[in-house]
Amino acid sequence: MAAECCICCCSVSQPSDLDELQAGDVVEETFPVVTKCGHLFHNNCLDRWLRTKRVCPNCKTRVPSGPSGVIRIFTSLEADFTA
């Protein structure tokens, strides 16, 4: 069973064809992120949510501002394509 972003109700997963991606192909906004309380969301969904509410949409635990509150599982693949 795939994980689901409770904000948009869509599946959350990593890009399926990492080997075929080229720099600029990956839309970073849809990459999964995890809150410190362990809940998974799309980066853009959680970012929009946290602009108005500083609590986890799942459990209402306070989410600190900055990198201490959200862990980006994938930040960018662009570095992988520069050599």
Phi, psi and omega in degrees: 000130181281149175288151182233137174283119184286351179279312182254352180064027177249159180298140177248121179205167175281160176304140187281328184246064183302327181290335183263357182285149174241160179307133180092347180285328187277128176271105186300332183298334182265000178294147179287144173228156181235136173281163178299336178277359171095014181261142187258137180213168167285144181306310183291325179297311182292322179301312178298318180299312185290344175292334181249332182223129181264040178231153177296132178297336181276309190242358178067017173290140179299134178251114181297151176292155176081189185292347181285345184260336184227135179252120177276122181287319174233128178258318180188147176256358185303322180300330180289344185255002178254120179205000000 
